[in-house]
Amino acid sequence: MTRLCARCGKSTVAYYKGRKAREKRVGREDVILLLARRERIVNPMAGCKKVLFAIRPEMAEAGISMGVNSFYKLMKENGMMVPKRKKYSCKTTRQDKSLAPSPNLVKDMEINAPDQAVCSDITYIYTEEGFLFLSLMMDMFVRDIVGWAVCDSLKAEGPLAALEMASRALKPGAKPVAHSDRGCQYASHAYREALEKLGWRSSMTEELHCYENAMAERLNGILKHEYFLNTHFKTKKEAIKAIKEAIRIYNTRRLHEKCGFKTPAAFREETMKKVA
């Protein structure tokens, strides 16, 4: 080894020092990859940055660290990058022209605390037994799903059930703005009466401005593409089980950059303490 090092113009001390550093780096990378693969089991479509933030506490316990750029490179070298998501269009909005829409109250609203505004939407889930329609309601500040319901039809029962769940999930006495698209379910007399009874204010997108409900639309995409609710399920029972698990993981395990790379559940707990 001494002769070989001499031919390469390096000392044996430098050689062994370099080998030790390489072994240490490889060992560190193996631990990081193990943690990253474990996180991807729970959040299979989470981006590299979110995976890194999720595993950093365990990395710190192991006495190792890695920057974002190095982590990206490591993930790419090991084939762990998330494939780009295809765009999709949701076709669950049915507008009833006879029902006057509510004005858009969140357009210029400053939302800086929990329970100020919620947004809603409906998305379809395919099963071999027929379609299911998932109604969702999300807090626009905390980003947690506060209400949801699954129905066999696009009638108002789904949004009403999601609204009832949300009314129990928010703090007592909360009177948020309830934002949605112009779907007939949200414009229906039954839904508006339920909002009025709770003291909540109805808000809707302007005509042909579906992007004004982009936050709720994005939630649909996350649940479908990150938690595979776009799968063709065999039975409705199987689909409902997957929906429950997806919502649980979304609320308690998925990190949000807008929430300081915290989960919605952790961010709600933190912000509620501040406003208490």
C-alpha positions as CSV (number, residue, x, y, z in Angstrom):
1,M,0.0,0.0,0.0
2,T,2.9,2.3,0.8
3,R,4.4,1.8,-2.7
4,L,1.0,2.3,-4.4
5,C,0.4,5.6,-2.4
6,A,3.9,6.7,-3.4
7,R,3.1,6.1,-7.1
8,C,-0.1,8.2,-6.7
9,G,1.8,10.9,-4.9
10,K,-0.1,10.4,-1.7
11,S,0.9,9.4,1.8
12,T,-0.5,6.4,3.5
13,V,-1.9,8.7,6.2
14,A,-3.8,10.7,3.6
15,Y,-5.1,7.4,2.0
16,Y,-6.4,5.9,5.2
17,K,-7.9,9.3,6.3
18,G,-9.7,9.5,3.0
19,R,-10.9,5.9,3.2
20,K,-12.3,6.5,6.7
21,A,-14.1,9.7,5.5
22,R,-15.6,7.8,2.6
23,E,-16.8,4.9,4.8
24,K,-18.3,7.5,7.2
25,R,-20.1,9.2,4.4
26,V,-21.4,6.0,2.9
27,G,-22.6,4.9,6.4
28,R,-24.3,8.2,6.9
29,E,-26.0,8.0,3.5
30,D,-27.2,4.5,4.2
31,V,-28.9,5.7,7.4
32,I,-30.5,8.7,5.6
33,L,-31.8,6.5,2.8
34,L,-33.2,4.0,5.3
35,L,-35.1,6.9,7.0
36,A,-36.2,8.3,3.7
37,R,-37.6,5.0,2.4
38,R,-39.5,4.5,5.7
39,E,-41.0,8.0,5.4
40,R,-42.0,7.3,1.8
41,I,-44.0,4.2,2.9
42,V,-46.3,6.6,4.8
43,N,-46.1,9.5,2.3
44,P,-45.2,7.8,-1.0
45,M,-45.5,10.9,-3.2
46,A,-44.0,13.4,-0.8
47,G,-41.3,15.7,-2.4
48,C,-37.7,15.4,-1.4
49,K,-37.8,18.6,0.7
50,K,-40.7,17.4,2.8
51,V,-39.1,14.0,3.3
52,L,-35.9,15.7,4.5
53,F,-37.8,17.9,7.0
54,A,-39.8,14.8,8.2
55,I,-36.7,12.7,8.9
56,R,-34.4,15.5,10.3
57,P,-35.4,14.9,14.0
58,E,-34.3,11.2,13.7
59,M,-31.2,12.3,11.8
60,A,-30.3,14.6,14.6
61,E,-30.7,11.8,17.1
62,A,-28.3,9.7,15.1
63,G,-25.8,12.6,15.0
64,I,-26.0,13.1,11.3
65,S,-27.0,16.0,9.0
66,M,-27.4,16.8,5.3
67,G,-28.3,19.9,3.4
68,V,-31.2,20.1,0.9
69,N,-29.1,20.1,-2.2
70,S,-27.0,17.1,-1.1
71,F,-30.3,15.3,-0.1
72,Y,-31.8,16.0,-3.6
73,K,-28.6,14.5,-5.2
74,L,-28.7,11.4,-2.9
75,M,-32.4,10.8,-3.7
76,K,-31.8,11.2,-7.4
77,E,-28.8,8.9,-7.4
78,N,-30.9,6.2,-5.7
79,G,-33.9,6.6,-8.0
80,M,-36.1,8.1,-5.3
81,M,-37.4,11.2,-7.0
82,V,-41.2,11.5,-7.3
83,P,-42.4,11.4,-11.0
84,K,-44.1,14.6,-12.2
85,R,-47.8,14.6,-11.7
86,K,-50.2,14.7,-14.7
87,K,-52.8,17.4,-14.6
88,Y,-56.4,16.3,-14.3
89,S,-59.8,18.0,-14.5
90,C,-62.5,17.4,-12.0
91,K,-66.1,17.2,-13.3
92,T,-68.3,17.2,-10.3
93,T,-69.5,20.8,-10.4
94,R,-73.1,21.1,-11.5
95,Q,-74.4,24.7,-11.4
96,D,-78.1,25.5,-11.0
97,K,-78.7,28.8,-12.7
98,S,-81.9,29.3,-10.7
99,L,-80.0,29.6,-7.5
100,A,-78.3,32.9,-7.0
101,P,-74.6,32.5,-6.0
102,S,-73.0,34.1,-3.0
103,P,-70.3,36.7,-3.4
104,N,-66.7,35.8,-3.1
105,L,-65.8,36.8,0.5
106,V,-62.3,35.3,0.6
107,K,-60.9,37.0,-2.5
108,D,-59.5,40.0,-0.5
109,M,-59.7,38.4,2.9
110,E,-56.6,38.3,5.1
111,I,-56.7,34.8,6.7
112,N,-54.2,34.7,9.5
113,A,-55.7,32.4,12.1
114,P,-57.5,29.0,12.4
115,D,-61.3,28.8,11.9
116,Q,-61.6,32.1,9.9
117,A,-62.4,30.5,6.6
118,V,-62.9,27.0,5.2
119,C,-63.1,25.8,1.6
120,S,-65.0,22.9,0.2
121,D,-65.2,20.8,-2.9
122,I,-66.4,17.4,-4.1
123,T,-64.3,14.8,-6.0
124,Y,-65.2,11.4,-7.4
125,I,-63.7,8.0,-6.4
126,Y,-64.0,5.2,-8.9
127,T,-65.0,1.7,-7.8
128,E,-66.2,-1.4,-9.7
129,E,-69.5,-1.1,-7.8
130,G,-70.0,2.5,-9.0
131,F,-68.7,6.0,-8.3
132,L,-68.4,7.5,-4.8
133,F,-68.4,11.2,-4.2
134,L,-66.1,12.6,-1.5
135,S,-67.1,15.9,0.0
136,L,-64.2,17.7,1.7
137,M,-63.9,20.8,3.9
138,M,-60.5,22.3,4.8
139,D,-59.4,25.1,7.0
140,M,-57.8,27.7,4.7
141,F,-55.1,28.7,7.3
142,V,-54.2,25.5,9.0
143,R,-54.8,23.3,5.9
144,D,-56.3,20.5,7.9
145,I,-59.4,18.5,6.7
146,V,-62.0,19.4,9.3
147,G,-65.0,17.7,7.6
148,W,-65.6,15.0,5.0
149,A,-68.3,12.6,3.9
150,V,-68.7,9.9,1.2
151,C,-72.0,9.6,-0.8
152,D,-73.3,7.6,-3.7
153,S,-74.6,10.7,-5.5
154,L,-73.8,14.4,-6.1
155,K,-76.7,15.6,-4.0
156,A,-76.3,18.0,-1.1
157,E,-76.2,15.3,1.6
158,G,-72.4,14.9,1.2
159,P,-71.5,18.6,1.7
160,L,-74.1,18.8,4.5
161,A,-72.5,15.9,6.4
162,A,-69.0,17.3,5.9
163,L,-70.3,20.7,7.2
164,E,-71.7,19.0,10.3
165,M,-68.4,17.3,11.0
166,A,-66.5,20.5,10.5
167,S,-68.8,22.4,12.9
168,R,-67.8,19.9,15.6
169,A,-64.1,20.0,14.7
170,L,-63.7,23.8,14.9
171,K,-63.5,25.6,18.2
172,P,-66.9,26.3,19.9
173,G,-68.6,29.4,18.6
174,A,-66.4,29.7,15.5
175,K,-68.2,31.4,12.6
176,P,-65.9,31.1,9.5
177,V,-66.6,32.0,5.9
178,A,-67.5,28.8,4.1
179,H,-66.0,29.1,0.5
180,S,-66.8,26.8,-2.4
181,D,-67.4,26.7,-6.1
182,R,-70.9,27.4,-7.6
183,G,-72.0,23.8,-7.5
184,C,-75.7,23.3,-7.0
185,Q,-75.0,21.4,-3.7
186,Y,-73.4,24.5,-2.1
187,A,-76.0,26.9,-3.6
188,S,-78.9,24.7,-2.4
189,H,-81.4,26.0,0.1
190,A,-80.6,23.2,2.5
191,Y,-76.9,23.9,2.5
192,R,-77.3,27.6,2.9
193,E,-79.9,27.2,5.7
194,A,-77.4,24.9,7.5
195,L,-74.7,27.6,7.2
196,E,-77.1,30.3,8.4
197,K,-78.1,28.2,11.4
198,L,-74.4,27.8,12.4
199,G,-73.8,31.5,11.8
200,W,-71.3,30.8,9.0
201,R,-71.2,33.0,5.9
202,S,-71.5,31.6,2.4
203,S,-68.8,32.5,-0.2
204,M,-68.5,31.3,-3.8
205,T,-66.2,31.6,-6.8
206,E,-67.2,34.2,-9.4
207,E,-68.5,32.9,-12.7
208,L,-66.0,30.9,-14.8
209,H,-63.4,31.6,-12.1
210,C,-62.8,28.1,-10.8
211,Y,-59.3,29.0,-9.8
212,E,-60.7,30.9,-6.9
213,N,-61.3,27.6,-5.2
214,A,-57.8,26.4,-6.1
215,M,-56.9,25.4,-2.5
216,A,-59.8,22.9,-2.3
217,E,-59.0,21.6,-5.9
218,R,-55.4,21.1,-4.9
219,L,-56.5,19.1,-1.8
220,N,-58.4,16.7,-4.2
221,G,-55.2,16.3,-6.2
222,I,-53.1,15.6,-3.2
223,L,-55.4,12.9,-1.9
224,K,-55.7,11.3,-5.3
225,H,-52.1,11.4,-6.4
226,E,-50.1,11.3,-3.2
227,Y,-52.4,8.8,-1.4
228,F,-53.7,6.9,-4.4
229,L,-57.4,7.7,-4.2
230,N,-57.3,7.7,-8.0
231,T,-57.0,3.9,-7.8
232,H,-59.8,1.9,-9.3
233,F,-61.1,0.2,-6.2
234,K,-63.0,-3.1,-6.4
235,T,-65.6,-2.3,-3.8
236,K,-67.0,0.8,-2.1
237,K,-66.0,-0.6,1.3
238,E,-62.4,-0.8,0.2
239,A,-62.5,2.7,-1.2
240,I,-64.0,4.2,2.0
241,K,-61.3,2.4,4.1
242,A,-58.6,4.0,1.8
243,I,-60.2,7.4,2.1
244,K,-60.2,7.3,5.9
245,E,-56.6,6.3,6.0
246,A,-55.6,9.0,3.4
247,I,-57.3,11.7,5.4
248,R,-55.7,10.5,8.7
249,I,-52.2,10.5,7.2
250,Y,-52.8,13.9,5.4
251,N,-53.8,15.5,8.7
252,T,-51.2,13.9,11.0
253,R,-48.2,13.0,8.8
254,R,-48.0,15.3,5.7
255,L,-45.8,18.3,6.1
256,H,-46.9,21.7,4.6
257,E,-44.4,24.3,3.6
258,K,-47.0,27.0,4.3
259,C,-47.3,25.7,7.8
260,G,-43.5,25.9,8.4
261,F,-43.0,22.3,7.4
262,K,-45.4,21.0,10.1
263,T,-48.3,18.7,9.8
264,P,-51.8,20.3,9.8
265,A,-52.5,18.7,13.2
266,A,-49.3,20.1,14.7
267,F,-49.8,23.5,13.2
268,R,-53.4,23.7,14.5
269,E,-52.2,22.8,18.0
270,E,-49.4,25.4,17.8
271,T,-51.6,28.2,16.4
272,M,-54.5,27.6,18.8
273,K,-52.1,28.0,21.7
274,K,-51.0,31.4,20.4
275,V,-54.6,32.7,20.0
276,A,-55.8,31.2,23.3
